[in-house]
Amino acid sequence: MKQRWWIAVLLIALVGGGWFYTRQKAAVKAKEKTIGRTTKVGRGDITIKVTETGTLEPVSQVDVKSRVAGRLQRIFVREGQLVRAGDPIAIVDPTEVTRQVEGIKAQLAASQAGLAQAEENYRLTVRQNRLAIARADVALRQAEAGIATGRVGLRQSQAQLRQTSAPNRTQDISSAQLAVARAEAQVVDAKRTYTRQQSLVAKGFVAQSAADSAQVQVTFAEKDLQTQRERLALLREGPRKEDIATSRVGIEAAQAQLAQQQASVDAARVALETERANAGSAGLRLRDVERARADVRQIENQLAQQSVQLVETRIVAPISGDVTGKYQEEGELIASATAGFAQGAAVVSIADLSKMLVRVNINEVDVARVKVGQPVEISVDSVPGKRFAGRVSSISAAAIGKSLKRDAAAAGQNSGSGGVVRFEVKVTVGNADRRLRPGMTAVVDIILNRHKNVLTLPAEAIKPGNKVAVVTGPKKEQKATDTKITTGLKNDAEVEVTGGVSEGDTIEIPKINAKDRRTIKFDGPD
């Protein structure tokens, strides 16, 4: 019984001693608090950026296709070759196109000859119509002049009839008697002169011609006397039936001639109207000319198109750049890129590698902070240690794949609505060189904001409430004092310090407390 009691006392003493020793050791440690990991307040640049991976591709890239169907006769370039705009790429066999051009040229020559003939026919028809109208107009004027002449003749015949039918007047007979007396006196005077001239001739004072002239005057005077006596005799006898009938026949003839002239005028007018109507045939000739001209223009257009096709058999580079792909070989048949619904096969692909861009897909959270024109730093694995400068050139207005999701929803399929929504952003490379190739993977850092030469601290050194533990004192006697600071830009690794500490200050990095660790769920938002 005494032995058991002794063992109980010993156990109690051991437990009490252990407890006392533990308490004493904890008290010592509390007095000797140690400083953990530290860092210095440094100076440098701090950057806020969006980082994404994309693919390099040229800004300008074209697939060179042929506008002419046929057999590739020759290809002048190889993959990787540098070409300039206008350099020959390939030749399509021009035989068939040349034959078509020659055939259209022959059609054009025939059409142009037809046009020339139509124009000549039109000009000839116009001249003939003008001459015919002029002749008909002259004939009409002549016929109208004949009517006027016929009317004058009719009036003269009528006057002659009136004169012939009128009874003799005393005054006319007296006038005729005076004319007879005058003629008798002229005969007597002429004979006297003749006798005197004969006497002078006989005496040799005048020439025989003077006597001959006097005899001629006697003859004229006797003839005039005979005429006047016959006229006086007719006046005394009065009008004769034969003269009246003759005058009436003259009137009838004048009337018939006038009627004939009137008929000629009517015929001339009809002829003039007919020729004027025939002038409309020139319009038909003119339409023939217009039709021939249209045919010529149509064939000229066909010739121009075929001439372009002939030129297009020589395929040239549309831009300057590198041949990034060669898809056809000499001797292969290719389709036209412009014929019907055919897309045509590319002969080669040319890319301007002096101007490159990176196409990246940025999530909807980050894309709201990205703006066109923001600077970008680009790095590629094939050029280690080299960062290329760039700019954001465009931001897609719609999310990638939205149309596909709408189509899938319309078809009743699951469109994967739980995926991350992304937008396409294009970044133009500013200082691209020949080492950058299409298809290379590039990492882009879109610089949202950057402060240079500022005070910085690691983000893990910042305590809640923007406090830091500033370490002061000798190494064995160091102590950490919480100090409130002001901050500026922040990223995942660093924080800009704008006040509260100075460059070179020692800051303690807080120890990680297991109780403060957050639980991460891997089973989704639900």
Secondary structure as UniProt FT lines:
FT   HELIX           2..31
FT   STRAND          38..40
FT   STRAND          42..58
FT   STRAND          61..65
FT   STRAND          70..75
FT   TURN            79..80
FT   STRAND          82..83
FT   TURN            85..86
FT   STRAND          88..92
FT   HELIX           95..165
FT   HELIX           170..203
FT   HELIX           208..237
FT   HELIX           241..278
FT   TURN            279..280
FT   HELIX           281..312
FT   STRAND          314..316
FT   STRAND          321..326
FT   TURN            330..331
FT   STRAND          333..334
FT   TURN            340..341
FT   STRAND          346..351
FT   TURN            353..354
FT   STRAND          356..363
FT   HELIX           364..367
FT   TURN            368..369
FT   TURN            372..373
FT   STRAND          375..380
FT   TURN            381..382
FT   TURN            384..385
FT   STRAND          387..395
FT   TURN            400..401
FT   HELIX           402..410
FT   TURN            411..412
FT   TURN            417..418
FT   STRAND          422..429
FT   TURN            434..435
FT   TURN            438..439
FT   STRAND          441..458
FT   HELIX           459..461
FT   TURN            464..466
FT   STRAND          467..472
FT   TURN            476..477
FT   STRAND          479..484
FT   STRAND          486..490
FT   STRAND          494..499
FT   TURN            503..504
FT   STRAND          506..508
FT   HELIX           514..516
//
